[in-house]
Amino acid sequence: MIDWQTAIALMIVTGAAGALCYRGWKTVFATPSTGCGTQCSQCPSSMPQNPHSRQLVQLGNESPNSMD
């Protein structure tokens, strides 16, 4: 008979192995899709552009030799 600590450890290891097998199965037999694969329409490229949204400004790409 096994003690309760060994039983818990075996359940954790079995669960982790099952999760790895599931992810491997999904990776091998996945259907090709666009985007992240969830098809939830939440990607920035699929969202409509808001005319009131602000433009992002990127800072800090200056050359270190500029003296301006």
Secondary structure, DSSP 8 states (H G I E B T S, - for coil): ---HHHHHHHHHHHHHHHHHHHHHHHHHT----STTSS--S-SGGGS---TT-----------TT---
